[in-house]
Amino acid sequence: MNRNIDDMYKLIEFDELGDERGNLVVAEGESELVPFKINRIFYIYGSDSEVVRGQHANKYTKFILINVSGTSKVKLDNGHETRIVELNKPKMGLYIDTMLWKDMYDFSSDSVLLVLASEHYDATEYIRDYNTYLQMVNQDD
Ligand code: TYD
C-alpha cells in the first residue's frame, strides 16, 4: 500500500513572537502544528556540506525538523516519488510522517537542525536498508 507522498509530510510555519528584544518561536506538543506528544528532541550540527545524514525510515516515529540556525535540505522518498524541501528559517518546520525515507544534506556551516520526535529512541524501529524499505512499502501492492 503506497500512500501519496504529499500526504506524508507538511511544511509548517510557526508564529514568530518578535519584539524589540528579538524573536521567539514556540513549538508545543499535541497542538495543531505539532500533532504528537514530544517524547524526544535532538539536534544535528557540525555536519559538512557534503555529508548525507538520515537515510532511514521509521516505523513508528513522527518528526518535525527545524533549522533553528543555518540551512539544510531534506529529500523525502516514499518508494515511488521524491520531494526536496529546503529548511532555511527558524520559524519553518517540516513534519515527517512514519514510513517516509529521508535524507538530510547540504548543511550550511552554521546549520543547527533541531528535531522533535514523537517516540523515545528505539533502534529497532529504524529501517536503514533502502531495499528493505522498498519491500515493506510495496508488499501490499
Ligand atoms: P542517526 O540516526 O544515524 O542520525 P541521523 O539520522 O541524524 O543521521 O544516529 C546517529 C547515532 O546516534 C546512532 O548511533 C544512533 C544514535 N542515536 C541515539 O542514540 N538516539 C537518538 O535519538 C538518535 C537520533 C540517534
Backbone and ligand atoms as CSV (ligand in chain L), in Angstrom:
chain,resi,resn,atom,element,x,y,z
A,1,MET,N,N,0.860,-1.197,0.000
A,1,MET,CA,C,0.000,0.000,0.000
A,1,MET,C,C,0.889,1.237,0.000
A,2,ASN,N,N,0.782,2.041,-1.016
A,2,ASN,CA,C,1.606,3.231,-1.076
A,2,ASN,C,C,0.772,4.470,-0.891
A,3,ARG,N,N,1.137,5.251,0.133
A,3,ARG,CA,C,0.401,6.483,0.378
A,3,ARG,C,C,0.953,7.581,-0.506
A,4,ASN,N,N,0.109,8.541,-0.828
A,4,ASN,CA,C,0.539,9.706,-1.603
A,4,ASN,C,C,1.593,10.471,-0.813
A,5,ILE,N,N,2.725,10.717,-1.425
A,5,ILE,CA,C,3.822,11.350,-0.687
A,5,ILE,C,C,3.405,12.725,-0.124
A,6,ASP,N,N,2.517,13.405,-0.835
A,6,ASP,CA,C,2.134,14.751,-0.363
A,6,ASP,C,C,1.238,14.714,0.879
A,7,ASP,N,N,0.753,13.520,1.225
A,7,ASP,CA,C,0.002,13.360,2.478
A,7,ASP,C,C,0.906,12.909,3.623
A,8,MET,N,N,2.197,12.766,3.349
A,8,MET,CA,C,3.109,12.183,4.342
A,8,MET,C,C,4.088,13.204,4.931
A,9,TYR,N,N,4.009,14.421,4.461
A,9,TYR,CA,C,4.849,15.462,5.055
A,9,TYR,C,C,4.080,16.780,4.960
A,10,LYS,N,N,4.527,17.737,5.759
A,10,LYS,CA,C,3.837,19.021,5.747
A,10,LYS,C,C,4.811,20.119,6.154
A,11,LEU,N,N,4.812,21.189,5.422
A,11,LEU,CA,C,5.604,22.346,5.838
A,11,LEU,C,C,4.789,23.156,6.825
A,12,ILE,N,N,5.417,23.521,7.913
A,12,ILE,CA,C,4.740,24.229,8.997
A,12,ILE,C,C,5.379,25.593,9.144
A,13,GLU,N,N,4.564,26.604,9.374
A,13,GLU,CA,C,5.138,27.906,9.713
A,13,GLU,C,C,4.703,28.256,11.130
A,14,PHE,N,N,5.677,28.267,12.035
A,14,PHE,CA,C,5.386,28.644,13.414
A,14,PHE,C,C,5.230,30.158,13.494
A,15,ASP,N,N,4.455,30.601,14.469
A,15,ASP,CA,C,4.362,32.040,14.725
A,15,ASP,C,C,5.706,32.538,15.221
A,16,GLU,N,N,6.056,33.738,14.812
A,16,GLU,CA,C,7.279,34.359,15.311
A,16,GLU,C,C,6.847,35.443,16.272
A,17,LEU,N,N,7.140,35.207,17.537
A,17,LEU,CA,C,6.718,36.165,18.557
A,17,LEU,C,C,7.866,37.146,18.764
A,18,GLY,N,N,7.910,38.143,17.914
A,18,GLY,CA,C,9.048,39.058,17.964
A,18,GLY,C,C,8.696,40.377,18.618
A,19,ASP,N,N,9.668,40.948,19.257
A,19,ASP,CA,C,9.552,42.332,19.701
A,19,ASP,C,C,10.950,42.934,19.625
A,20,GLU,N,N,11.115,44.103,20.201
A,20,GLU,CA,C,12.402,44.791,20.049
A,20,GLU,C,C,13.564,44.025,20.691
A,21,ARG,N,N,13.251,43.009,21.488
A,21,ARG,CA,C,14.309,42.225,22.133
A,21,ARG,C,C,14.770,41.056,21.270
A,22,GLY,N,N,14.035,40.804,20.170
A,22,GLY,CA,C,14.397,39.680,19.305
A,22,GLY,C,C,13.211,38.779,19.059
A,23,ASN,N,N,13.480,37.596,18.542
A,23,ASN,CA,C,12.404,36.690,18.140
A,23,ASN,C,C,12.296,35.492,19.070
A,24,LEU,N,N,11.110,34.903,19.063
A,24,LEU,CA,C,10.851,33.729,19.885
A,24,LEU,C,C,9.856,32.843,19.140
A,25,VAL,N,N,10.199,31.593,19.007
A,25,VAL,CA,C,9.305,30.642,18.343
A,25,VAL,C,C,8.976,29.534,19.341
A,26,VAL,N,N,7.720,29.170,19.397
A,26,VAL,CA,C,7.257,28.147,20.339
A,26,VAL,C,C,6.745,26.933,19.560
A,27,ALA,N,N,7.185,25.749,19.970
A,27,ALA,CA,C,6.628,24.514,19.421
A,27,ALA,C,C,6.055,23.726,20.586
A,28,GLU,N,N,4.753,23.603,20.615
A,28,GLU,CA,C,4.090,22.888,21.706
A,28,GLU,C,C,3.563,21.555,21.209
A,29,GLY,N,N,3.844,20.506,21.961
A,29,GLY,CA,C,3.351,19.184,21.575
A,29,GLY,C,C,1.840,19.102,21.659
A,30,GLU,N,N,1.290,18.190,20.890
A,30,GLU,CA,C,-0.155,17.951,20.863
A,30,GLU,C,C,-0.928,19.237,20.588
A,31,SER,N,N,-0.428,19.967,19.615
A,31,SER,CA,C,-1.087,21.197,19.178
A,31,SER,C,C,-1.384,21.056,17.688
A,32,GLU,N,N,-1.994,22.067,17.132
A,32,GLU,CA,C,-2.346,21.993,15.707
A,32,GLU,C,C,-1.089,21.815,14.853
A,33,LEU,N,N,-0.004,22.523,15.206
A,33,LEU,CA,C,1.198,22.472,14.377
A,33,LEU,C,C,2.087,21.270,14.698
A,34,VAL,N,N,2.024,20.791,15.926
A,34,VAL,CA,C,2.834,19.623,16.335
A,34,VAL,C,C,1.852,18.530,16.774
A,35,PRO,N,N,1.422,17.679,15.826
A,35,PRO,CA,C,0.302,16.768,16.120
A,35,PRO,C,C,0.727,15.491,16.842
A,36,PHE,N,N,1.683,15.607,17.762
A,36,PHE,CA,C,2.058,14.456,18.574
A,36,PHE,C,C,2.660,14.961,19.877
A,37,LYS,N,N,2.688,14.057,20.850
A,37,LYS,CA,C,3.367,14.345,22.110
A,37,LYS,C,C,4.872,14.304,21.849
A,38,ILE,N,N,5.597,15.318,22.277
A,38,ILE,CA,C,7.048,15.349,22.029
A,38,ILE,C,C,7.728,14.507,23.113
A,39,ASN,N,N,8.268,13.364,22.707
A,39,ASN,CA,C,8.929,12.471,23.663
A,39,ASN,C,C,10.439,12.561,23.595
A,40,ARG,N,N,10.967,13.234,22.548
A,40,ARG,CA,C,12.427,13.265,22.370
A,40,ARG,C,C,12.758,14.480,21.528
A,41,ILE,N,N,13.858,15.136,21.874
A,41,ILE,CA,C,14.402,16.116,20.934
A,41,ILE,C,C,15.882,15.809,20.755
A,42,PHE,N,N,16.377,16.074,19.573
A,42,PHE,CA,C,17.822,16.009,19.345
A,42,PHE,C,C,18.173,17.055,18.300
A,43,TYR,N,N,19.424,17.383,18.216
A,43,TYR,CA,C,19.821,18.347,17.194
A,43,TYR,C,C,21.141,17.958,16.581
A,44,ILE,N,N,21.256,18.323,15.335
A,44,ILE,CA,C,22.371,17.910,14.486
A,44,ILE,C,C,23.107,19.164,14.067
A,45,TYR,N,N,24.401,19.212,14.309
A,45,TYR,CA,C,25.194,20.374,13.894
A,45,TYR,C,C,26.611,19.904,13.620
A,46,GLY,N,N,27.356,20.729,12.899
A,46,GLY,CA,C,28.744,20.371,12.590
A,46,GLY,C,C,28.861,19.345,11.480
A,47,SER,N,N,27.806,19.162,10.681
A,47,SER,CA,C,27.892,18.254,9.537
A,47,SER,C,C,28.392,19.039,8.325
A,48,ASP,N,N,29.387,18.510,7.644
A,48,ASP,CA,C,29.915,19.174,6.447
A,48,ASP,C,C,28.873,19.196,5.337
A,49,SER,N,N,29.070,20.118,4.394
A,49,SER,CA,C,28.083,20.305,3.322
A,49,SER,C,C,27.947,19.048,2.459
A,50,GLU,N,N,28.992,18.221,2.386
A,50,GLU,CA,C,28.889,17.034,1.518
A,50,GLU,C,C,28.358,15.793,2.252
A,51,VAL,N,N,28.099,15.945,3.545
A,51,VAL,CA,C,27.592,14.808,4.331
A,51,VAL,C,C,26.105,14.578,4.028
A,52,VAL,N,N,25.719,13.311,3.951
A,52,VAL,CA,C,24.287,12.968,3.861
A,52,VAL,C,C,23.923,12.209,5.135
A,53,ARG,N,N,22.979,12.715,5.876
A,53,ARG,CA,C,22.524,12.066,7.116
A,53,ARG,C,C,21.137,11.464,6.907
A,54,GLY,N,N,20.584,10.954,7.988
A,54,GLY,CA,C,19.265,10.329,7.867
A,54,GLY,C,C,19.437,8.989,7.181
A,55,GLN,N,N,18.929,8.902,5.952
A,55,GLN,CA,C,18.987,7.659,5.172
A,55,GLN,C,C,18.321,6.513,5.948
A,56,HIS,N,N,17.130,6.839,6.386
A,56,HIS,CA,C,16.335,5.820,7.067
A,56,HIS,C,C,14.864,6.219,7.022
A,57,ALA,N,N,14.023,5.234,7.337
A,57,ALA,CA,C,12.594,5.483,7.563
A,57,ALA,C,C,12.276,4.924,8.945
A,58,ASN,N,N,11.192,5.401,9.527
A,58,ASN,CA,C,10.822,4.970,10.874
A,58,ASN,C,C,9.443,4.349,10.861
A,59,LYS,N,N,9.332,3.214,11.516
A,59,LYS,CA,C,8.031,2.524,11.550
A,59,LYS,C,C,7.010,3.299,12.375
A,60,TYR,N,N,7.460,3.890,13.491
A,60,TYR,CA,C,6.500,4.482,14.435
A,60,TYR,C,C,6.710,5.968,14.723
A,61,THR,N,N,7.919,6.469,14.491
A,61,THR,CA,C,8.212,7.836,14.936
A,61,THR,C,C,7.855,8.868,13.866
A,62,LYS,N,N,7.185,9.902,14.325
A,62,LYS,CA,C,6.924,11.088,13.504
A,62,LYS,C,C,7.888,12.175,13.956
A,63,PHE,N,N,8.281,13.021,13.042
A,63,PHE,CA,C,9.287,14.034,13.353
A,63,PHE,C,C,8.828,15.413,12.889
A,64,ILE,N,N,9.378,16.427,13.548
A,64,ILE,CA,C,9.342,17.779,12.979
A,64,ILE,C,C,10.771,18.302,12.994
A,65,LEU,N,N,11.250,18.721,11.830
A,65,LEU,CA,C,12.612,19.223,11.660
A,65,LEU,C,C,12.557,20.742,11.548
A,66,ILE,N,N,13.444,21.395,12.265
A,66,ILE,CA,C,13.512,22.867,12.238
A,66,ILE,C,C,14.979,23.268,12.172
A,67,ASN,N,N,15.358,23.987,11.144
A,67,ASN,CA,C,16.724,24.541,11.129
A,67,ASN,C,C,16.706,25.817,11.970
A,68,VAL,N,N,17.034,25.683,13.252
A,68,VAL,CA,C,16.990,26.851,14.134
A,68,VAL,C,C,18.133,27.811,13.824
A,69,SER,N,N,19.158,27.321,13.140
A,69,SER,CA,C,20.229,28.172,12.612
A,69,SER,C,C,20.648,27.587,11.274
A,70,GLY,N,N,21.003,28.441,10.328
A,70,GLY,CA,C,21.520,27.972,9.052
A,70,GLY,C,C,20.478,27.261,8.208
A,71,THR,N,N,20.973,26.454,7.277
A,71,THR,CA,C,20.077,25.823,6.302
A,71,THR,C,C,20.504,24.376,6.048
A,72,SER,N,N,19.538,23.604,5.600
A,72,SER,CA,C,19.837,22.251,5.099
A,72,SER,C,C,18.715,21.870,4.147
A,73,LYS,N,N,18.927,20.750,3.478
A,73,LYS,CA,C,17.873,20.238,2.602
A,73,LYS,C,C,17.470,18.846,3.078
A,74,VAL,N,N,16.214,18.520,2.826
A,74,VAL,CA,C,15.696,17.202,3.173
A,74,VAL,C,C,15.075,16.604,1.922
A,75,LYS,N,N,15.521,15.411,1.583
A,75,LYS,CA,C,14.897,14.690,0.472
A,75,LYS,C,C,13.989,13.613,1.060
A,76,LEU,N,N,12.741,13.645,0.666
A,76,LEU,CA,C,11.742,12.695,1.153
A,76,LEU,C,C,11.413,11.725,0.022
A,77,ASP,N,N,11.216,10.474,0.373
A,77,ASP,CA,C,11.031,9.439,-0.642
A,77,ASP,C,C,10.051,8.412,-0.074
A,78,ASN,N,N,8.970,8.151,-0.786
A,78,ASN,CA,C,8.024,7.127,-0.299
A,78,ASN,C,C,8.149,5.822,-1.088
A,79,GLY,N,N,9.249,5.702,-1.813
A,79,GLY,CA,C,9.483,4.492,-2.596
A,79,GLY,C,C,9.023,4.629,-4.032
A,80,HIS,N,N,8.224,5.648,-4.284
A,80,HIS,CA,C,7.724,5.884,-5.645
A,80,HIS,C,C,8.032,7.288,-6.131
A,81,GLU,N,N,7.966,8.245,-5.195
A,81,GLU,CA,C,8.169,9.644,-5.561
A,81,GLU,C,C,9.071,10.296,-4.539
A,82,THR,N,N,9.697,11.383,-4.948
A,82,THR,CA,C,10.555,12.129,-4.018
A,82,THR,C,C,10.134,13.603,-3.999
A,83,ARG,N,N,10.445,14.240,-2.903
A,83,ARG,CA,C,10.269,15.691,-2.768
A,83,ARG,C,C,11.501,16.227,-2.059
A,84,ILE,N,N,11.903,17.440,-2.411
A,84,ILE,CA,C,13.031,18.087,-1.741
A,84,ILE,C,C,12.537,19.363,-1.083
A,85,VAL,N,N,12.876,19.504,0.193
A,85,VAL,CA,C,12.466,20.681,0.956
A,85,VAL,C,C,13.723,21.355,1.477
A,86,GLU,N,N,13.814,22.661,1.333
A,86,GLU,CA,C,14.922,23.402,1.944
A,86,GLU,C,C,14.427,24.041,3.227
A,87,LEU,N,N,15.149,23.753,4.310
A,87,LEU,CA,C,14.816,24.371,5.599
A,87,LEU,C,C,15.742,25.566,5.770
A,88,ASN,N,N,15.184,26.750,5.818
A,88,ASN,CA,C,16.049,27.938,5.820
A,88,ASN,C,C,15.540,29.075,6.705
A,89,LYS,N,N,14.587,28.754,7.590
A,89,LYS,CA,C,14.094,29.777,8.523
A,89,LYS,C,C,13.820,29.121,9.868
A,90,PRO,N,N,14.207,29.773,10.969
A,90,PRO,CA,C,13.941,29.178,12.284
A,90,PRO,C,C,12.459,28.982,12.578
A,91,LYS,N,N,11.581,29.672,11.864
A,91,LYS,CA,C,10.143,29.504,12.126
A,91,LYS,C,C,9.496,28.469,11.203
A,92,MET,N,N,10.329,27.805,10.413
A,92,MET,CA,C,9.805,26.844,9.439
A,92,MET,C,C,10.034,25.434,9.951
A,93,GLY,N,N,8.991,24.619,9.948
A,93,GLY,CA,C,9.117,23.235,10.381
A,93,GLY,C,C,8.701,22.295,9.271
A,94,LEU,N,N,9.286,21.110,9.292
A,94,LEU,CA,C,8.901,20.079,8.325
A,94,LEU,C,C,8.414,18.868,9.107
A,95,TYR,N,N,7.122,18.603,8.998
A,95,TYR,CA,C,6.534,17.417,9.625
A,95,TYR,C,C,6.772,16.218,8.706
A,96,ILE,N,N,7.259,15.134,9.295
A,96,ILE,CA,C,7.517,13.913,8.520
A,96,ILE,C,C,6.790,12.748,9.179
A,97,ASP,N,N,5.912,12.127,8.431
A,97,ASP,CA,C,5.114,11.013,8.948
A,97,ASP,C,C,5.955,9.732,9.017
A,98,THR,N,N,5.378,8.713,9.599
A,98,THR,CA,C,6.063,7.418,9.659
A,98,THR,C,C,6.248,6.859,8.244
A,99,MET,N,N,7.200,5.978,8.109
A,99,MET,CA,C,7.450,5.208,6.876
A,99,MET,C,C,7.762,6.071,5.647
A,100,LEU,N,N,8.406,7.209,5.906
A,100,LEU,CA,C,8.887,8.034,4.798
A,100,LEU,C,C,10.414,8.058,4.884
A,101,TRP,N,N,11.063,7.658,3.802
A,101,TRP,CA,C,12.532,7.650,3.767
A,101,TRP,C,C,13.041,9.089,3.672
A,102,LYS,N,N,14.070,9.408,4.461
A,102,LYS,CA,C,14.543,10.796,4.467
A,102,LYS,C,C,16.063,10.883,4.443
A,103,ASP,N,N,16.551,11.796,3.646
A,103,ASP,CA,C,17.976,12.156,3.617
A,103,ASP,C,C,18.075,13.621,3.992
A,104,MET,N,N,19.010,13.965,4.867
A,104,MET,CA,C,19.290,15.372,5.180
A,104,MET,C,C,20.691,15.678,4.652
A,105,TYR,N,N,20.844,16.786,3.958
A,105,TYR,CA,C,22.126,17.060,3.295
A,105,TYR,C,C,22.255,18.564,3.043
A,106,ASP,N,N,23.382,18.923,2.412
A,106,ASP,CA,C,23.614,20.334,2.061
A,106,ASP,C,C,23.563,21.239,3.296
A,107,PHE,N,N,24.197,20.794,4.370
A,107,PHE,CA,C,24.179,21.563,5.615
A,107,PHE,C,C,25.065,22.802,5.470
A,108,SER,N,N,24.569,23.956,5.837
A,108,SER,CA,C,25.430,25.141,5.905
A,108,SER,C,C,26.344,24.988,7.125
A,109,SER,N,N,27.439,25.733,7.137
A,109,SER,CA,C,28.409,25.543,8.234
A,109,SER,C,C,27.795,25.940,9.573
A,110,ASP,N,N,26.788,26.820,9.544
A,110,ASP,CA,C,26.132,27.244,10.791
A,110,ASP,C,C,24.826,26.492,11.051
A,111,SER,N,N,24.612,25.379,10.332
A,111,SER,CA,C,23.331,24.658,10.469
A,111,SER,C,C,23.200,23.979,11.834
A,112,VAL,N,N,22.103,24.277,12.489
A,112,VAL,CA,C,21.694,23.518,13.677
A,112,VAL,C,C,20.287,23.016,13.375
A,113,LEU,N,N,20.183,21.722,13.165
A,113,LEU,CA,C,18.901,21.127,12.773
A,113,LEU,C,C,18.278,20.479,14.006
A,114,LEU,N,N,17.232,21.120,14.493
A,114,LEU,CA,C,16.515,20.638,15.671
A,114,LEU,C,C,15.431,19.666,15.228
A,115,VAL,N,N,15.335,18.546,15.936
A,115,VAL,CA,C,14.340,17.532,15.578
A,115,VAL,C,C,13.468,17.226,16.793
A,116,LEU,N,N,12.175,17.358,16.625
A,116,LEU,CA,C,11.185,16.954,17.618
A,116,LEU,C,C,10.676,15.583,17.190
A,117,ALA,N,N,10.625,14.644,18.122
A,117,ALA,CA,C,10.231,13.279,17.760
A,117,ALA,C,C,9.099,12.801,18.658
A,118,SER,N,N,8.237,11.982,18.087
A,118,SER,CA,C,7.054,11.528,18.832
A,118,SER,C,C,7.364,10.359,19.762
A,119,GLU,N,N,8.509,9.689,19.558
A,119,GLU,CA,C,8.813,8.484,20.340
A,119,GLU,C,C,10.207,8.575,20.940
A,120,HIS,N,N,10.417,7.840,22.017
A,120,HIS,CA,C,11.774,7.655,22.532
A,120,HIS,C,C,12.588,6.884,21.498
A,121,TYR,N,N,13.903,6.974,21.629
A,121,TYR,CA,C,14.751,6.279,20.664
A,121,TYR,C,C,14.623,4.773,20.807
A,122,ASP,N,N,14.422,4.114,19.685
A,122,ASP,CA,C,14.366,2.656,19.633
A,122,ASP,C,C,14.971,2.250,18.287
A,123,ALA,N,N,16.183,1.752,18.342
A,123,ALA,CA,C,16.912,1.443,17.101
A,123,ALA,C,C,16.150,0.443,16.235
A,124,THR,N,N,15.309,-0.398,16.865
A,124,THR,CA,C,14.646,-1.447,16.086
A,124,THR,C,C,13.511,-0.913,15.210
A,125,GLU,N,N,13.101,0.327,15.434
A,125,GLU,CA,C,12.033,0.855,14.561
A,125,GLU,C,C,12.610,1.713,13.422
A,126,TYR,N,N,13.934,1.761,13.334
A,126,TYR,CA,C,14.582,2.445,12.214
A,126,TYR,C,C,14.828,1.439,11.087
A,127,ILE,N,N,14.394,1.773,9.903
A,127,ILE,CA,C,14.679,0.947,8.726
A,127,ILE,C,C,15.824,1.649,8.001
A,128,ARG,N,N,17.001,1.031,8.014
A,128,ARG,CA,C,18.196,1.695,7.491
A,128,ARG,C,C,18.670,1.106,6.171
A,129,ASP,N,N,17.981,0.080,5.710
A,129,ASP,CA,C,18.353,-0.520,4.424
A,129,ASP,C,C,17.278,-0.167,3.399
A,130,TYR,N,N,17.686,0.508,2.323
A,130,TYR,CA,C,16.700,1.047,1.377
A,130,TYR,C,C,15.915,-0.069,0.679
A,131,ASN,N,N,16.581,-1.171,0.366
A,131,ASN,CA,C,15.861,-2.265,-0.300
A,131,ASN,C,C,14.816,-2.888,0.624
A,132,THR,N,N,15.165,-2.995,1.913
A,132,THR,CA,C,14.174,-3.479,2.888
A,132,THR,C,C,12.999,-2.527,2.940
A,133,TYR,N,N,13.309,-1.227,2.943
A,133,TYR,CA,C,12.243,-0.220,2.960
A,133,TYR,C,C,11.320,-0.387,1.742
A,134,LEU,N,N,11.931,-0.538,0.566
A,134,LEU,CA,C,11.118,-0.687,-0.654
A,134,LEU,C,C,10.236,-1.921,-0.573
A,135,GLN,N,N,10.784,-2.999,-0.061
A,135,GLN,CA,C,9.971,-4.222,0.081
A,135,GLN,C,C,8.798,-3.982,1.019
A,136,MET,N,N,9.060,-3.252,2.104
A,136,MET,CA,C,7.989,-3.017,3.085
A,136,MET,C,C,6.884,-2.149,2.506
A,137,VAL,N,N,7.243,-1.088,1.778
A,137,VAL,CA,C,6.181,-0.201,1.278
A,137,VAL,C,C,5.464,-0.796,0.074
A,138,ASN,N,N,6.112,-1.767,-0.578
A,138,ASN,CA,C,5.494,-2.350,-1.766
A,138,ASN,C,C,4.801,-3.679,-1.501
A,139,GLN,N,N,4.876,-4.173,-0.243
A,139,GLN,CA,C,4.418,-5.538,-0.005
A,139,GLN,C,C,2.916,-5.725,-0.233
A,140,ASP,N,N,2.136,-4.649,-0.094
A,140,ASP,CA,C,0.685,-4.788,-0.259
A,140,ASP,C,C,0.204,-4.340,-1.635
A,141,ASP,N,N,1.138,-3.995,-2.520
A,141,ASP,CA,C,0.738,-3.514,-3.863
A,141,ASP,C,C,0.074,-4.620,-4.678
L,1,TYD,P1,P,21.448,8.532,13.214
L,1,TYD,O1,O,20.041,8.022,13.332
L,1,TYD,O2,O,22.334,7.844,12.241
L,1,TYD,O3,O,21.445,10.074,12.926
L,1,TYD,P2,P,20.846,10.846,11.649
L,1,TYD,O4,O,19.641,10.112,11.226
L,1,TYD,O5,O,20.533,12.166,12.187
L,1,TYD,O6,O,21.908,10.895,10.618
L,1,TYD,O7,O,22.084,8.496,14.665
L,1,TYD,C1,C,23.468,8.623,14.901
L,1,TYD,C2,C,23.815,7.818,16.152
L,1,TYD,O8,O,23.156,8.353,17.288
L,1,TYD,C3,C,23.401,6.364,16.039
L,1,TYD,O9,O,24.424,5.582,16.635
L,1,TYD,C4,C,22.162,6.259,16.880
L,1,TYD,C5,C,22.336,7.361,17.904
L,1,TYD,N1,N,21.069,7.995,18.315
L,1,TYD,C6,C,20.589,7.762,19.605
L,1,TYD,O10,O,21.192,7.030,20.409
L,1,TYD,N2,N,19.423,8.371,19.965
L,1,TYD,C7,C,18.740,9.178,19.111
L,1,TYD,O11,O,17.662,9.724,19.492
L,1,TYD,C8,C,19.240,9.388,17.788
L,1,TYD,C9,C,18.505,10.265,16.811
L,1,TYD,C10,C,20.412,8.777,17.444
